[in-house]
Amino acid sequence: MFADEFGEFLGTATDGNLSQEAATDIINTHEEQVIKTFKLYVNEDYTGSADQFRVGYAFTFEIGKGLAGAIVAQHPDMFENEVFGGTSE
């Protein structure tokens, strides 16, 4: 339920710039990565668990990029300053 509810929240909060479906998909993917990390650990595959943890950690940056892009698309006027990597007028 968490992925569905949080995906709906993100879709609404970004005025659909990050669709509810896309948000739910990325949250589900990350949840699966976390669960796999723990299962590997429980099965005493510590190297596999650490490797999977790194995969999940790296994926959080992709989540952040998608969310950041949706926020910028929603409020482009707030990100026109060069400090944020946008254009300066």
Secondary structure, 3 states (H helix, E strand, C coil): CHHHHHHHHHHHHCCCCCCHHHHHHHHHHHHHHHHHHHHHHHCCCHHHHHHHHHHHHHHHHHHHHHHHHHHHHHCHHHHCCHHHCCCCC
